[in-house]
Amino acid sequence: MTANIVNIIITLATIGEIGVLCTAGFILFRKWGATFAEGAAYALITTMMLLAFIMQLAFLIGLPDLSIFAEIVTCALGITVIYRSLHYLRQARQILLTFLSEYPLLTAALVIVGTFLIYLAVLLPSENVQYQALSQVQAFHQQGSFFATELSAQTGHPLRPVNLSSLSLFLLQRNAFYGLGIFSLMAWVAIAFATYALARRYAWPPTAFTVTLVTISFPRLVHLAVTGSEEIMAAAVAVFCLLAIYRVVEQPDSKDLLLFILGLFFGISGLDLGFLFPIILTLLACVLLFRRHGALAWWKLIIGCRWYTLVIVILPLIIFSQCWLFGYNQWVHGQWLEFAGEDIFTLNADGITGALANMMRYLMESAHFTLPAEQLCRYVFGCSPSDSLMGFYQFVIKPYFGNQGAASAFSLAWTPDIRLSWFGPFGFLLVMPALFYALIRGPRRLKAIAIALIGYFYIIALIPAWRPENVRFFTLLFACSGYFSAFFLPPWRLTRARQRILQIAGLLLLGYACWSNALLI
């Protein structure tokens, strides 16, 4: 009993430290002209960056206890920033009160859901979370170094990038038994704020709020929000990068440009194909930034920074690039990273034909109307929507493609299983149409992003052979596409009554995902 109380105190103290850093970051970004939503999204992700940088630097030099001193210093600076700028917190409180007055019932429902998710993410023991593979991070913690030769000898595999997984060391260093889901929950909240900030570019606040609620209700995002998984953290960093691109294109500023570059490198994760989306974001940024202001303008923006700003940024960039880890892998294992294998994914051996077949399979899987809808249809109509889709696949698609591009027989499973869960009915009925609508009718910037996301979709269909678990590759796609619905739902199409319907449906879906989370964990 005493040990549990100590662990809870450690966890609450850790959350308090994270809260101080996030609040200080929010104040700084508000000073620099960010809106409330932009400042909140920036603060959450940059706090994760700061802590990951501290942990990686301490473990790289073999002095993990140094991280505690660095955290004390950063917290002291954070408290100083907060104390000197309390009026920004008063402004934030007024904004929140205004929002509460406009949406009292929805706010109350979101507070209840948020409290429940905090309980699942923070107070449940980390040993109950089976989704995240912690073996590599735990080995680093035990050895006090990233150069875990014992782990390399045991697995025989190259080490995976640690940008996101190193955040777990922040808790393991304190021997915290609880709270490994706190960073994935921060990522979920960051996706919410960033989605709202991006949606406001294309819609009024009521529509932007509705779109945000729809996005955070995706069952898979809710499931991942309490697991400590890198998957949702990588998605949050990707949306953060999109927000930084928008800000730097709209009003060129070295801070936003440097934050985008940091986010780009920080997004190199230990996930399968974790390097792919940062590459796509790099190409997208080159198109958007160079076309708007020219390549020379951005170079001048960087070299125009103060020298100490560049010094502060260069070291995190080197560490987040993971070049040190890739070099270690090359030296020890003879390959800088493992790209395929039974533990990662099977390559698609059927080329473009297999990719086309996989695209159809993934589109059918995205029609995830959830288990309650399946059971309701069986009870009321005596038929199953998933069985109908499988019948369509068997009689229309399979005769032409067979099992090309697949590593196993195609099947649909509308289960709340974290490994297989998709993004609910909104992902199929709203986000996917919005993505293709933006490709045809969207302004140039939105169209360029749509092309990048659809290109990512095609690459995911082309490289790995289809498996049910491949849904993990699509979290980035749906998280980054959520705000497209704001362009797809103009005011004449989304009346107040329809907004209410979407908001209630989003809350119901959010409640279902939370309930299934409780059963899974």
Secondary structure, 3 states (H helix, E strand, C coil): CHHHHHHHHHHHHHHHHHHHHHHHHHHHHHHCCCCHHHHHHHHHHHHHHHHHHHHHHHHHCCCCCHHHHHHHHHHHHHHHHHHHCHHHHHHHHHHHHHHHHHCHHHHHHHHHHHHHHHHHHHHCEHHHCCCCCCHHHHHHHHHCCCCCHHHHHHHCCCCCCCCCCCHHHHHHCCCCCECCCHHHHHHHHHHHHHHHHHHCCCCCHHHHHHHHHHHHCCHHHHHHCCCCCHHHHHHHHHHHHHHHHHHHHHCCCHHHHHHHHHHHHHCCCCCCCCCHHHHHHHHHHHHHHHHHHCHHHHHHHHHCCCHHHHHHHHHHHHHHCCHHHHHHHHHHHCCCCCCCECCCECECCCHHHHHHHHHHHHHHHHCCCHHHHHHHHHHHCCCCHHHHHHHHHHHHHHHHHCCCCECCCCCCCCCCCCCCCCCHHHHHHHHHHHHHHHHHHCCHHHHHHHHHHHHHHHHHHHCECECHHHHHHHHHHHHHHCCHHHHHCCCCCCCHHHHHHHHHHHHHHHHHHHHHHHHHC
